[in-house]
Amino acid sequence: MKKIILSLGILLPLSLYTNTPSDADYKKSVSIDKRNLIFKQILNNTQTLVTQIQTQKLHRSTRKKALRQIDLAQKKLSPEIQKELNPYITIIKDESGTFEKKRILQKANPKNAERAFINLTYKINELNAKYAEETVTLASQAIQDAIAETESIITDATSLINQAQLDLSNKQISAAQASKIIETQYKRMATAEQILREITKNEEERVVNNDSIVGYFTSFMNSVYNFGSQALAPLRSGYGYSDQ
């Protein structure tokens, strides 16, 4: 797991942050999370179709649901990613359709579907590896930006506190006025500390979640064999497949 190491001296206020993670960065990070879940949805459901062909057990309702979930997932991906995955998904769908139309005593050959699923799995793993670092990069940048903004607020608040104390000693402001200024600035710093902690926690959780998804794809890919008649194990256990 990748770790974000955060070393802070003084933590600062948040309500006045101007450089918290941008909307664009946030949306990009969220899109990475969603894309990983979409990849998982595609793998689970294409696996269901291939497994039916391998086991020669057709469950029409399960097949129909899997096809629907694959279609929904594909529509959520960018045109570029769809172009990368569609050739393999199309083969699996076509092979599943051929299997559905076979007569009871006709045995379907799962070879084409197996090969397409293997290629799909490796392509998704390749894409996931390509995009995985984006999550860590965005999280690290968000924390760095938050630290910089916090330091700016602390510096400003400290300056105002020092000035208030100086003005009080020079009798330019009253004790009540100085007290109000100092209290306000300490509240700014306390708020900043809370916000910085929240940003750090949220971004670290995002990295942990990403690592979990990456681990899923790695485990899934390791279950796929490249050669021989056993090219693809049924892989039912733990991946949501049901004969019902």
Number of C-alpha atoms within 10 A of each C-alpha: 10 11 10 15 8 10 7 8 7 12 21 30 26 25 13 13 19 12 15 23 19 12 9 9 16 15 12 15 20 13 14 18 18 14 19 21 14 20 22 19 18 25 20 20 23 25 27 26 26 28 24 23 26 21 12 17 12 18 14 12 10 18 21 11 13 21 19 13 17 20 13 14 19 20 11 13 17 10 10 8 14 15 11 14 20 13 13 21 23 13 17 25 19 13 22 24 14 13 22 19 9 11 9 10 6 10 13 19 14 22 18 15 27 27 20 20 24 20 18 23 26 18 15 21 19 13 16 19 14 10 14 19 14 16 25 22 13 19 25 20 16 21 23 17 19 27 27 16 22 29 20 15 23 23 14 13 22 16 13 17 20 13 15 22 19 14 16 17 13 10 10 13 15 14 15 10 14 22 15 12 17 20 12 15 20 17 14 20 25 16 19 27 19 15 21 23 17 13 19 20 12 14 21 21 13 19 25 17 14 22 17 13 19 18 13 15 23 16 11 18 16 11 15 20 15 13 9 8 11 13 17 23 15 18 16 14 8 6 14 11 18 10 11 7
